[in-house]
Amino acid sequence: MVSPSCFFSKTKSFVILRRLMTKMIDNSLIKLIPADEAHYEFSYQVKKASLGEYITQIWGWDEGIQRDFHMKSWGEYGLQIITYRSVPIGTIAAVEEADHIEIAQFYILPNYQNKGIGTYLLGSICSRAAQTGRVVKLRFLKINPVKSLYIRNHFCVVRTDNKFYYAERKPRADD
């Protein structure tokens, strides 16, 4: 077992500077709606747009295999569609368990990344988990730059394998 290591080491001023440099959006216009059959193709395309580059680097992109993976996982996690100004921009699935919340899927279209949406949604999930004393768990590809989002949000790596980081965030007093 890997001993937990936190990868947040950025200073608060770095985070503030980065936010000033990135055009932020109005978080009150971000909404989550339950996914239905009408969102099936969108959910596939948002995964392809946000993760396809990294899947290609590791395994290569095979459209048939990826569509098969998507079909098998469709409806498995209580998927929600992330909207901004009523326009679908991503997907998220937060699976609620008795002792933790697992973020099983979290994809945002590239044009909407680095605008504070991921931070806002993670903060909401972490706050909900903290209210009930639960840990938030997730995994992500080691080559995916989403790592910086999790660093800023105080996730710690608790395990790794050759392709993934497995990270957790314990409840904090400031949640």
C-alpha positions in Angstrom: 0.0 0.0 0.0 1.2 3.5 -0.9 1.4 5.8 2.1 -0.9 8.8 1.5 0.7 11.8 0.0 -0.9 15.1 -0.5 0.0 16.9 -3.7 -1.2 20.3 -2.8 1.8 22.5 -2.2 0.9 25.6 -4.2 0.7 28.8 -2.2 -2.6 30.7 -1.7 -1.2 33.6 -3.7 -0.5 31.3 -6.7 -4.1 30.1 -6.7 -5.4 33.7 -6.5 -3.1 34.8 -9.3 -4.2 31.9 -11.5 -7.9 32.8 -10.9 -7.2 36.4 -11.9 -5.5 35.3 -15.1 -8.4 33.0 -16.0 -11.7 34.4 -17.0 -14.1 33.1 -14.4 -17.8 32.6 -14.9 -20.9 33.2 -12.9 -21.3 30.1 -10.8 -25.0 30.8 -10.2 -25.6 29.9 -13.9 -24.1 26.4 -13.4 -26.8 23.7 -13.0 -26.9 20.0 -12.8 -29.7 18.0 -14.5 -30.3 14.3 -14.5 -29.1 12.6 -17.7 -31.7 10.8 -19.8 -31.6 9.0 -23.1 -31.5 12.3 -25.0 -28.0 13.0 -23.4 -26.5 9.6 -24.4 -24.5 10.9 -27.4 -23.6 14.2 -25.7 -22.1 12.3 -22.7 -20.0 10.2 -25.1 -18.8 13.3 -27.0 -17.9 15.2 -23.9 -15.8 12.3 -22.6 -14.1 12.0 -26.0 -13.4 15.8 -26.1 -12.0 16.0 -22.6 -10.3 12.6 -22.2 -9.8 11.3 -25.7 -6.3 12.7 -26.1 -5.1 10.9 -22.9 -6.8 7.7 -23.7 -5.1 7.8 -27.2 -1.7 8.3 -25.6 -2.0 5.3 -23.3 -4.1 2.8 -25.2 -4.8 4.3 -28.6 -8.4 5.4 -29.6 -10.6 2.7 -31.0 -14.0 4.2 -31.7 -15.8 0.8 -31.5 -14.2 -0.1 -28.2 -14.8 3.3 -26.7 -18.5 3.3 -27.8 -18.8 -0.2 -26.2 -17.3 1.0 -22.9 -19.7 4.0 -23.0 -22.8 1.8 -23.7 -21.8 -0.6 -20.8 -21.4 2.2 -18.3 -24.4 4.3 -19.4 -26.8 4.6 -16.5 -24.5 3.0 -14.1 -23.7 6.0 -11.9 -26.7 8.4 -11.8 -25.0 10.6 -14.4 -25.8 14.3 -14.3 -25.4 16.9 -17.1 -23.5 20.0 -16.2 -25.1 23.1 -17.8 -24.0 26.7 -18.0 -26.7 29.1 -19.1 -28.8 26.1 -19.9 -26.2 24.8 -22.4 -24.8 21.3 -21.7 -21.0 21.6 -21.1 -20.1 18.4 -19.2 -21.0 15.4 -17.2 -20.5 14.4 -13.6 -21.5 11.3 -11.5 -21.0 11.5 -7.7 -21.9 8.1 -6.2 -23.1 8.5 -2.6 -22.0 5.7 -0.2 -22.4 5.5 3.6 -18.8 6.4 4.3 -17.7 8.3 1.2 -18.7 10.0 -2.0 -17.0 8.7 -5.1 -16.7 10.9 -8.2 -17.1 8.2 -10.8 -17.2 10.5 -13.8 -16.3 14.2 -14.3 -15.8 15.6 -17.8 -16.1 19.3 -18.9 -15.8 20.4 -22.5 -12.4 22.0 -23.2 -13.9 25.4 -24.0 -15.3 25.5 -20.4 -12.3 24.1 -18.6 -10.1 26.4 -16.4 -13.0 28.8 -15.7 -13.7 27.7 -12.2 -16.5 25.3 -13.0 -14.6 22.2 -11.8 -13.6 24.0 -8.6 -17.1 25.1 -8.0 -18.6 21.6 -8.5 -15.8 19.9 -6.5 -16.4 22.3 -3.7 -20.1 21.5 -3.6 -19.4 17.8 -3.4 -16.7 18.2 -0.8 -19.0 20.4 1.3 -21.8 17.8 1.1 -19.4 15.1 2.1 -18.0 17.1 5.0 -21.5 17.7 6.5 -21.8 14.0 7.0 -18.1 13.3 7.8 -17.5 11.4 4.6 -14.3 11.2 2.4 -14.5 12.1 -1.3 -12.7 9.6 -3.6 -11.8 9.7 -7.2 -9.3 8.4 -9.8 -7.7 10.0 -12.8 -5.1 9.2 -15.4 -1.6 10.2 -14.4 -1.0 12.0 -17.7 -4.2 14.1 -17.3 -3.5 17.7 -16.3 -6.7 17.6 -14.2 -4.3 16.8 -11.4 -3.9 20.6 -10.8 -7.6 20.9 -10.0 -7.3 18.2 -7.4 -4.1 19.7 -6.0 -6.0 23.0 -5.4 -8.8 21.2 -3.8 -6.7 19.3 -1.2 -6.9 15.7 -2.6 -4.2 13.3 -1.5 -3.0 10.3 -3.5 -3.6 7.1 -1.5 -2.7 4.6 -4.2 -1.3 4.5 -7.7 -0.9 1.9 -10.4 0.8 2.2 -13.7 -1.9 4.5 -15.3 -4.0 6.0 -12.5 -3.8 8.1 -9.3 -6.4 7.2 -6.7 -7.0 10.2 -4.5 -9.1 11.1 -1.5 -10.1 14.2 0.3 -10.9 14.1 3.9 -13.4 16.5 5.4 -11.9 19.8 6.4 -12.9 22.5 8.9 -13.2 25.1 6.2 -15.7 23.0 4.1 
